[in-house]
Amino acid sequence: MLRASARHHHEDINLLGVGRPHVDVGLSGGHVLSALVEAAVLRDGDEMERARTQAIEVLGSGATARAVQVTGNFEMMNRLLDAVGVGPPDGMLAIGDAIGVPLPDRHR
């Protein structure tokens, strides 16, 4: 979705920054979004509070709410699919490499 959104808005992004926090994604506020998503995915309450506060300051409350909603929805879908043993479709395998997080061999 990030790639499609960036193309739609004529933004140049570096997807490698999605999986590697030290790499700049190239979006304004990208580091703030990364911190927010990481805190949510890891269920780190203390870090989530800090990340949410920073995101509201940098992105505004509306954008922060949307980012948390998207993250929550993706996490829910991923956990459900993992629970029933559904791996990623073949067409999606290259995304792991593009973001710097290669998928385990069992999915290749």
C-alpha positions as CSV (number, residue, x, y, z in Angstrom):
1,M,0.0,0.0,0.0
2,L,2.9,2.4,0.8
3,R,4.3,1.8,-2.7
4,A,0.9,2.4,-4.4
5,S,0.2,5.5,-2.3
6,A,3.6,6.9,-3.1
7,R,3.1,6.3,-6.8
8,H,-0.3,7.9,-6.7
9,H,1.1,11.0,-5.0
10,H,4.2,11.1,-7.2
11,E,6.5,10.5,-4.2
12,D,9.9,8.9,-4.5
13,I,10.4,6.4,-1.6
14,N,12.9,3.9,-0.5
15,L,11.1,0.7,0.6
16,L,14.2,-0.6,2.2
17,G,13.5,1.9,5.0
18,V,10.4,-0.1,6.0
19,G,12.4,-3.0,7.2
20,R,15.6,-1.2,8.2
21,P,14.9,1.7,10.5
22,H,18.3,3.3,9.9
23,V,17.4,3.8,6.2
24,D,15.4,6.9,5.3
25,V,12.1,6.0,3.6
26,G,12.1,9.4,2.0
27,L,8.7,10.5,3.3
28,S,8.1,13.6,5.5
29,G,7.5,12.1,8.9
30,G,8.5,8.7,7.8
31,H,10.7,8.1,10.9
32,V,7.7,9.0,13.1
33,L,5.4,6.6,11.2
34,S,8.0,3.8,11.5
35,A,8.3,4.3,15.3
36,L,4.5,4.2,15.6
37,V,4.1,1.1,13.6
38,E,7.0,-0.7,15.4
39,A,5.5,0.1,18.8
40,A,2.1,-1.1,17.8
41,V,3.4,-4.4,16.2
42,L,5.6,-5.1,19.2
43,R,2.8,-4.2,21.6
44,D,5.1,-2.0,23.5
45,G,2.8,0.2,25.6
46,D,5.5,2.6,26.9
47,E,7.0,3.1,23.4
48,M,3.5,3.3,21.9
49,E,2.6,6.3,24.1
50,R,5.9,8.1,23.1
51,A,5.4,7.3,19.4
52,R,1.8,8.3,19.4
53,T,2.6,11.6,21.1
54,Q,5.4,12.3,18.6
55,A,3.2,11.3,15.6
56,I,0.4,13.7,16.7
57,E,2.9,16.5,17.1
58,V,4.5,15.9,13.6
59,L,1.6,14.5,11.6
60,G,-1.5,15.7,13.4
61,S,-4.2,13.7,15.2
62,G,-6.1,12.7,12.1
63,A,-3.1,11.2,10.3
64,T,-2.0,9.5,13.4
65,A,-5.4,7.9,13.9
66,R,-5.4,6.7,10.3
67,A,-1.9,5.3,10.7
68,V,-2.8,3.3,13.8
69,Q,-6.0,2.0,12.2
70,V,-4.1,0.8,9.1
71,T,-1.5,-0.8,11.3
72,G,-4.1,-2.5,13.5
73,N,-5.9,-3.8,10.5
74,F,-2.8,-5.3,8.9
75,E,-1.7,-6.9,12.2
76,M,-5.2,-8.4,12.6
77,M,-5.1,-9.9,9.1
78,N,-1.5,-11.2,9.5
79,R,-2.2,-12.8,12.8
80,L,-5.4,-14.5,11.4
81,L,-3.6,-15.8,8.4
82,D,-0.6,-17.0,10.4
83,A,-3.0,-18.8,12.8
84,V,-4.6,-20.8,10.0
85,G,-1.2,-21.5,8.3
86,V,-1.7,-19.3,5.2
87,G,1.6,-18.0,3.9
88,P,2.1,-15.1,1.6
89,P,1.1,-15.5,-2.1
90,D,3.9,-16.1,-4.5
91,G,3.4,-12.7,-6.1
92,M,4.2,-11.1,-2.7
93,L,7.5,-12.8,-1.9
94,A,9.7,-10.2,-3.5
95,I,8.3,-7.5,-1.1
96,G,10.3,-9.0,1.8
97,D,13.5,-8.5,-0.1
98,A,12.5,-5.0,-1.2
99,I,11.9,-3.9,2.4
100,G,15.0,-5.6,3.8
101,V,13.2,-8.4,5.6
102,P,13.5,-11.6,3.6
103,L,10.8,-14.2,4.2
104,P,11.8,-17.5,5.7
105,D,12.6,-20.3,3.3
106,R,9.4,-22.1,4.1
107,H,7.5,-19.4,2.2
108,R,9.7,-19.6,-0.9
